């Protein structure tokens, strides 16, 4: 275990900088996605007070009695919406269930939860969802330029907003964990990119291409962005989908709750994920074409 070497990138230089600054940021983003698959973005345009409000509402939801939360549980693996209880998810299929609970909401599910005791009961989560979508589209625009594609290539292929906003709670450890059991097992994300917001209690670790695990500490004012499996397939491994996990702290933090917010971006279900022309100059395609929706369903079924 070593300290993090995940790059920190000033994203305002892409959104508001001059041409030279914008090109420099695009190069930084390309290198981060190619070398480790993770980066911190600082000076993004999501207001800190909005993020804080979502964390507060998340805590309020997870503080509800289990019976109330279970009324909003997932009905099946494919829905990818609703409450996920402790140890139901097994991100590493070879290990025991994860020591976390979660609540997933997508763009199409806002009305379903409008009267339920969840954070989407007002306009907060829809507003946050839309703001995250805007940031994701700007990141995807940078990806497209870096890969010599039309600027709107990825955003167009994400136009149906099949994204998932996930609130996560890692409760205090009440008893000894099972052998191999952690807060979130070793895994890679399924979609194109993920935006991740952390509270002050860390635990996230990233695996480098050499197999080394590095810490991803909390850096105030930043959002973590990582590339997922579909982006790795799309780019023929030019951008990597790094494995990561959330470990159980070995100190007093194990007796504290940890909260995080993830915004998983997925292409339109009928988008064919096949090797981009600019990504097979030296190597033939490593993956067969697959529809984005089919890939997501297959991964969810394996995880649950």
C-alpha positions as CSV (number, residue, x, y, z in Angstrom):
1,X,0.0,0.0,0.0
2,X,1.4,3.4,-1.0
3,X,0.1,7.0,-1.0
4,X,-2.0,8.0,-3.9
5,X,-0.5,9.1,-7.2
6,X,-3.8,9.8,-8.8
7,X,-3.5,13.0,-10.8
8,X,-5.4,16.2,-9.7
9,X,-6.6,18.2,-12.7
10,X,-8.0,21.7,-12.7
11,X,-11.1,21.2,-14.8
12,X,-11.9,24.9,-15.1
13,X,-9.0,25.2,-17.5
14,X,-11.0,22.9,-19.9
15,X,-14.3,24.7,-19.4
16,X,-13.1,28.3,-19.3
17,X,-9.4,28.3,-20.3
18,X,-7.8,29.5,-23.4
19,X,-6.9,27.1,-26.3
20,X,-3.5,26.2,-24.9
21,X,-4.9,25.6,-21.4
22,X,-7.7,23.5,-22.8
23,X,-5.4,21.3,-24.8
24,X,-3.1,20.8,-21.8
25,X,-6.0,19.6,-19.7
26,X,-7.2,17.2,-22.5
27,X,-3.7,15.8,-22.5
28,X,-3.7,15.4,-18.7
29,X,-7.1,13.6,-18.9
30,X,-5.9,11.3,-21.6
31,X,-2.8,10.3,-19.6
32,X,-4.8,9.7,-16.4
33,X,-7.4,7.5,-18.2
34,X,-4.6,5.6,-20.0
35,X,-2.3,5.1,-17.1
36,X,-4.5,4.5,-14.1
37,X,-8.2,5.1,-15.0
38,X,-8.7,7.5,-12.2
39,X,-8.4,11.3,-11.6
40,X,-9.5,14.0,-9.3
41,X,-11.2,17.0,-10.8
42,X,-10.9,20.3,-8.9
43,X,-12.7,23.5,-9.8
44,X,-15.6,21.6,-11.3
45,X,-18.9,23.4,-11.4
46,X,-21.0,21.4,-9.0
47,X,-21.7,23.7,-6.0
48,X,-20.3,22.4,-2.7
49,X,-23.5,23.3,-0.8
50,X,-25.5,21.1,-3.2
51,X,-23.2,18.2,-2.5
52,X,-23.4,18.8,1.2
53,X,-27.2,18.8,1.0
54,X,-27.2,15.4,-0.8
55,X,-25.0,13.9,1.9
56,X,-27.3,15.2,4.6
57,X,-30.4,13.7,2.9
58,X,-28.5,10.5,2.3
59,X,-27.7,10.2,6.0
60,X,-31.4,10.9,6.9
61,X,-32.5,8.1,4.6
62,X,-30.1,5.5,5.9
63,X,-31.0,6.5,9.5
64,X,-34.6,5.2,8.8
65,X,-35.6,1.8,10.3
66,X,-34.7,-1.2,8.2
67,X,-38.4,-2.0,7.6
68,X,-39.0,1.4,6.0
69,X,-36.0,1.0,3.7
70,X,-36.9,-2.5,2.7
71,X,-40.2,-1.3,1.4
72,X,-38.1,0.4,-1.3
73,X,-35.9,-2.6,-2.0
74,X,-35.0,-3.7,-5.5
75,X,-37.6,-6.0,-7.1
76,X,-35.1,-7.7,-9.4
77,X,-31.5,-7.4,-10.6
78,X,-32.3,-5.8,-13.9
79,X,-34.2,-2.8,-12.4
80,X,-31.1,-1.3,-10.8
81,X,-33.3,1.0,-8.7
82,X,-34.2,1.2,-5.0
83,X,-32.7,0.1,-1.7
84,X,-29.9,-2.5,-1.5
85,X,-29.5,-4.0,2.0
86,X,-26.3,-5.0,3.8
87,X,-24.4,-7.8,2.3
88,X,-26.8,-8.3,-0.6
89,X,-24.3,-7.0,-3.1
90,X,-21.1,-9.0,-3.7
91,X,-18.9,-6.9,-6.0
92,X,-16.2,-9.5,-5.7
93,X,-18.1,-12.8,-6.4
94,X,-15.3,-14.8,-4.7
95,X,-15.8,-13.1,-1.3
96,X,-18.6,-12.6,1.2
97,X,-21.2,-9.9,0.7
98,X,-20.2,-6.3,1.0
99,X,-20.6,-4.4,4.3
100,X,-22.6,-1.6,2.9
101,X,-26.1,-0.5,2.0
102,X,-27.2,1.6,-0.9
103,X,-30.0,3.4,-2.6
104,X,-30.1,3.7,-6.4
105,X,-32.2,6.1,-8.4
106,X,-32.4,6.7,-12.1
107,X,-33.9,9.5,-14.2
108,X,-37.0,7.4,-14.9
109,X,-37.7,6.6,-11.2
110,X,-38.2,10.1,-9.8
111,X,-42.0,9.9,-9.8
112,X,-42.0,6.5,-8.2
113,X,-40.3,7.8,-5.1
114,X,-41.9,11.3,-5.0
115,X,-44.0,10.5,-1.9
116,X,-41.6,8.0,-0.3
117,X,-39.3,8.8,2.7
118,X,-36.3,9.2,0.5
119,X,-34.1,12.1,-0.6
120,X,-35.9,12.4,-4.0
121,X,-39.1,13.5,-2.2
122,X,-38.4,17.1,-3.4
123,X,-36.3,18.6,-6.1
124,X,-32.9,18.0,-4.5
125,X,-31.9,14.7,-6.1
126,X,-33.3,15.5,-9.6
127,X,-31.4,18.8,-9.5
128,X,-28.2,17.0,-8.4
129,X,-28.8,14.3,-11.0
130,X,-29.0,16.9,-13.8
131,X,-26.0,18.7,-12.6
132,X,-23.9,15.5,-12.5
133,X,-25.2,14.8,-16.0
134,X,-23.9,18.2,-17.2
135,X,-20.5,17.6,-15.7
136,X,-20.3,14.0,-17.1
137,X,-21.1,15.4,-20.6
138,X,-18.2,17.9,-20.3
139,X,-15.9,15.2,-19.2
140,X,-17.1,13.0,-22.1
141,X,-16.5,15.9,-24.5
142,X,-12.9,16.1,-23.3
143,X,-12.6,12.3,-23.9
144,X,-13.9,12.7,-27.4
145,X,-11.4,15.4,-28.3
146,X,-8.6,13.4,-26.8
147,X,-9.6,10.4,-28.9
148,X,-9.9,12.4,-32.1
149,X,-13.6,12.1,-32.3
150,X,-16.4,14.7,-32.9
151,X,-16.8,16.6,-29.6
152,X,-20.4,15.4,-29.1
153,X,-19.7,11.7,-29.9
154,X,-19.9,10.3,-26.4
155,X,-22.6,12.8,-25.2
156,X,-24.8,11.9,-28.1
157,X,-24.4,8.2,-27.2
158,X,-25.5,9.1,-23.6
159,X,-28.5,11.2,-24.6
160,X,-31.1,8.9,-23.1
161,X,-29.5,9.4,-19.6
162,X,-29.4,5.8,-18.5
163,X,-27.4,7.0,-15.5
164,X,-27.7,5.8,-11.9
165,X,-27.3,8.0,-8.9
166,X,-26.2,5.8,-5.9
167,X,-26.2,6.9,-2.3
168,X,-23.9,4.7,-0.2
169,X,-23.6,4.0,3.5
170,X,-20.9,1.9,5.1
171,X,-22.1,1.4,8.7
172,X,-19.9,1.0,11.8
173,X,-18.5,-2.5,12.1
174,X,-20.7,-4.2,14.8
175,X,-18.9,-7.5,14.7
176,X,-15.8,-9.1,13.2
177,X,-15.9,-9.3,9.5
178,X,-15.8,-12.7,7.7
179,X,-12.5,-13.7,6.1
180,X,-12.1,-11.7,2.9
181,X,-15.1,-9.4,3.7
182,X,-14.7,-5.7,3.1
183,X,-16.9,-2.7,2.7
184,X,-16.9,-2.9,-1.1
185,X,-15.2,-5.8,-2.8
186,X,-12.6,-5.5,-5.5
187,X,-14.3,-4.6,-8.8
188,X,-14.4,-2.4,-11.8
189,X,-17.3,-0.2,-12.8
190,X,-19.6,-1.3,-15.5
191,X,-20.4,1.8,-17.5
192,X,-18.5,4.5,-19.3
193,X,-17.5,6.9,-16.5
194,X,-18.3,7.4,-12.8
195,X,-18.3,10.5,-10.7
196,X,-17.6,9.9,-7.0
197,X,-18.0,12.2,-4.0
198,X,-16.5,11.1,-0.7
199,X,-17.1,12.2,2.9
200,X,-14.2,12.7,5.3
201,X,-13.8,9.0,6.1
202,X,-11.6,7.3,3.6
203,X,-11.0,3.8,2.6
204,X,-11.1,3.8,-1.2
205,X,-8.1,2.0,-2.8
206,X,-7.2,1.8,-6.5
207,X,-5.2,-0.9,-8.2
208,X,-2.5,0.3,-10.6
209,X,-1.7,-1.6,-13.8
210,X,1.3,-3.1,-12.0
211,X,-1.1,-4.7,-9.4
212,X,-0.1,-2.3,-6.6
213,X,-2.9,-0.9,-4.5
214,X,-2.8,2.9,-3.8
215,X,-5.0,5.0,-1.5
216,X,-7.4,7.5,-2.9
217,X,-7.6,10.0,0.0
218,X,-10.3,12.6,0.4
219,X,-9.3,15.8,-1.3
220,X,-11.8,18.6,-0.4
221,X,-13.4,20.4,-3.3
222,X,-12.7,17.6,-5.8
223,X,-14.8,14.9,-7.5
224,X,-13.1,11.6,-8.5
225,X,-13.7,10.5,-12.1
226,X,-12.9,7.0,-13.3
227,X,-13.4,5.1,-16.5
228,X,-15.5,2.0,-16.6
229,X,-15.6,-1.3,-18.5
230,X,-17.6,0.0,-21.5
231,X,-15.1,2.8,-22.0
232,X,-12.3,0.4,-21.8
233,X,-14.0,-1.8,-24.5
234,X,-14.8,1.2,-26.6
235,X,-11.2,2.4,-26.6
236,X,-9.6,-1.0,-27.0
237,X,-7.8,-0.7,-23.7
238,X,-6.5,2.8,-24.5
239,X,-8.4,3.9,-21.4
240,X,-8.4,1.5,-18.6
241,X,-11.1,0.4,-16.2
242,X,-9.2,0.1,-13.0
243,X,-10.3,-2.2,-10.2
244,X,-10.9,-0.6,-6.8
245,X,-12.3,-1.4,-3.4
246,X,-13.3,0.1,-0.1
247,X,-11.5,-1.5,2.8
248,X,-12.4,-1.6,6.5
249,X,-10.2,0.9,8.4
250,X,-7.9,-0.5,11.1
251,X,-8.5,2.3,13.6
252,X,-11.4,4.1,15.2
253,X,-12.9,4.9,11.8
254,X,-14.2,1.3,11.7
255,X,-16.6,2.5,14.4
256,X,-17.8,5.4,12.3
257,X,-20.2,5.5,9.3
258,X,-18.7,6.3,5.9
259,X,-20.9,7.9,3.2
260,X,-20.2,8.4,-0.5
261,X,-22.2,9.3,-3.6
262,X,-21.6,7.7,-7.0
263,X,-23.0,8.8,-10.3
264,X,-22.7,5.9,-12.8
265,X,-22.9,7.0,-16.4
266,X,-24.1,4.5,-19.0
267,X,-24.5,4.8,-22.7
268,X,-27.9,4.5,-24.4
269,X,-29.0,0.8,-24.2
270,X,-28.9,0.3,-27.9
271,X,-25.4,1.9,-28.4
272,X,-23.1,-0.7,-29.9
273,X,-19.8,-0.7,-28.0
274,X,-17.2,-1.5,-30.6
275,X,-13.6,-0.5,-31.0
276,X,-13.2,3.1,-32.1
277,X,-11.2,3.8,-35.3
278,X,-8.7,5.9,-33.5
279,X,-8.0,3.1,-31.0
280,X,-6.9,0.2,-33.2
281,X,-4.0,1.6,-35.1
282,X,-1.5,-0.7,-33.4
283,X,-3.7,-3.5,-32.1
284,X,-6.7,-5.2,-33.5
285,X,-9.9,-5.0,-31.5
286,X,-9.6,-6.9,-28.2
287,X,-13.4,-7.3,-27.6
288,X,-16.4,-8.3,-29.7
289,X,-19.1,-5.6,-30.2
290,X,-21.8,-5.6,-27.5
291,X,-24.9,-3.5,-26.8
292,X,-24.4,-1.3,-23.8
293,X,-27.7,-2.4,-22.2
294,X,-26.9,-6.1,-22.6
295,X,-23.5,-5.7,-20.9
296,X,-25.0,-3.8,-18.0
297,X,-27.7,-6.5,-17.4
298,X,-25.1,-9.3,-17.5
299,X,-22.9,-7.6,-14.9
300,X,-25.8,-6.8,-12.6
301,X,-27.0,-10.4,-12.7
302,X,-23.4,-11.6,-11.8
303,X,-23.2,-9.1,-8.9
304,X,-26.5,-10.0,-7.3
